[in-house]
Amino acid sequence: MLKETHSGVSPEVLGGRYLLGGVIGRGGMSSVYTARDQNLGRDVALKLFAPQAADADELKRQEAEIRLLATLNHPSLVTLFDAGVDSRVPDQPRPFLTMELVDGQDLRSRLRHSRVPLEEVAVIGAGVADALAYVHGLGIIHRDIKPANILLIQVRPGEPVRPKLTDFGIARIVDGTRLTATGTMVGTAAYLSPEQAMGSPLSPASDIYSLGLVLLECIKGRVEYPGSAVESAVARLHRAPEIPADLPAQWQHLLASMTALEPLERPSAADLEVALRHALVSPDSAPGDLAEEHTRVLPALPARPPSILPAGVSETASTAKTTAKTPGRSDTPGRNSRAAGTKRRSWRFRFGSALAAAALLGGAAAVTVAANSAETPDVVPYPSVSGTLGDHLVELQRSVEP
């Protein structure tokens, strides 16, 4: 049986392998501890849910988090390692998750010290947008984007921090079954989207709105809609967020579009990530435009030379006839001008190539054409080919005879 103390759960082994350590954080539904995976010899974060009562909805919500996290794999998401239920108290089972232990602070703690520079805001926003594009593509809405759920890690000294999105405990599948009672708002009041505040159907655009409020808080250093849950939820329905006038125009446009009252006017997570990545290479740290791309027109391909194709393709005969009747060609026998000789050699070279193709198609012996020979015979022998292709070859032979 787990022993409760004033400092939390006493150090014991859960699931037969996880030795609990200190408390990392606490929430309304769970607490997060450091733990040691004794089987693999690594440190993990263990999220231990509150003891379960006869609340079926709460149990479904926790089971949904486990199923969702188990399917997700992205560098900007906290990785799930294992899940289980501690049932040593028979009447109060306690589900738990073990996840990667992120060495860093969350964005909420970061904001307690100071505002965030635009360059860092762009890095954080782009990373979260990338993670959202991934989960939205799987039909998942996070529904609780807030600074406390964005962890910041320092991969290498001197490099910008990288965000990791966590806590899908109240996520839901698009068009899936609601896991909460009708009319209940799920999420943190200060970052709710208008549709969440009104209890309307949600879409991925809801996460974009919440992320917009998070980025705005990073820039301004304060929550945009403070107050009680009701005051905060209703405030966004009466006024748009106040965006600082001294921000670059691109940032003003980006934040305004992210926090638009109409969900369809907000950018997608993928477009948002591209815009914020652009800010990382912009001299003024300004995000890129969210304008829709136009269809690109590829340049026309060069005309291909005529060729002899198998029987049934009319282009072959048509091309041969057109070329044979080109104006300026001399049909007088015995004419020995340099131009006529050049044309005859060119025609014979093409004809020899055509014969080689015909021989391969007909299964006959290969024909060798000496293109570099000084003396080209007047009649080039070729294997007998019957049918339509043979008729085309006979006609072509006649058209090039001197």
Phi, psi and omega in degrees: 000139178288139179256123179270134176235177179295334182267003180118207181282132180291155182299109177218169182263125177256143178062017179076005184210342187256113179270115184291143176242221183278167180278130176267317181195162180229147176224184182291332184248347186200169173231150182244131182237157163281148180210159179247120176281104185288338179285318183256353178067040180225156177273141180224168170260128181246119180261111183255118181283160179296155178306139185274139173252205181270034180266100184294324181296319180295319179295319178298320181297318180290321176295324179295321178298318180297314181295319181294309183298328182292340182262352188264138179211102183205143182296340180259017175237145176291129185277134176271132178261316188202165177212151180191183179227126175271110186246029180288343169254101190306321183274354182222072178294145182235101176296151176215156176236144170245130185228171176298141179271111183272123181272094181172188180249165175270166184295330178299316178294323178298321183287344178290338182271316183191172173289165185254130177299155183301322180299318180287325176300319180296319179297312181296313182297318181295319180295316179292320179298322178297317178295320179293322177301323179293309183289325177296325177295338177266006179081024184248135173249130182289310176075002179214053177285118180203163183303325182292340180261010176244109180269143182246125181239146177255103183289311179225147179300136178089345179270155176298152178293155178243134182273151172226128181271136182226177174064080172262029184295335181241020176291160177217153177282138178303132181065015180271187181279134179294140180260005179232164182294153181300133178088356180275130177275129178246128182131173180271127191306319185294343185238013179294146171281160178304320180292329174292318181296328181268357182072024180275165176302143184257161176217174176304336179298338178295319177295325180296319178298313181298319178295325176300319178293325178294313180295322178296322177294323177300321183282318185273336180082012179208158180290138182287322182236080180281181177109188179291172182301317181290314180300315181294317182294321183283330185301320184289344178278347183250340179212148176281158177300146179272110182265128182305135182286342182273001176287151172305150185303323181295321178293320178300316180296318182297310182294323178295321180289324179294326183255025176297144181295324180273120183303325183292344180272355181272149179288160173285164179297322180294316178294323179296318180298317179299316181297318181286327175296325178297328180295335182288340180247001180277137180302325182261011181055039180259137180291162180284169179290152177257019181295148180287138180284143176269155179292128180278141178257121181283148178294152181293143178283146178294149180295135181271151181290157179296149180216159178263123183249170179299168182301146180102346179260111188288341183299330185296305183294321181297318180294319182296317181294317182298318181291324182292335183256026180295131179301144177098352181279134181274127177256010183278123180295145174086359180287127188245023181295156181297321182294317181296318179298320179297317180296318180297318179296322179296315179297319182292327177295315178297320182295320178298320178296319179297321179296320179299318178295319181295322180296320179293318181293323183275354180079015180272180180291152181291148179249130180256129180247122180273090184290334183264006182291139180289327181244109180264126181299150181293325180239124180266119180288144177212157182293154180289127179234126182263173176084195183298319180298321178296320178298318178298319181294319178298316180296321178294321179300315180295325184289341182252001179292140181291000000 
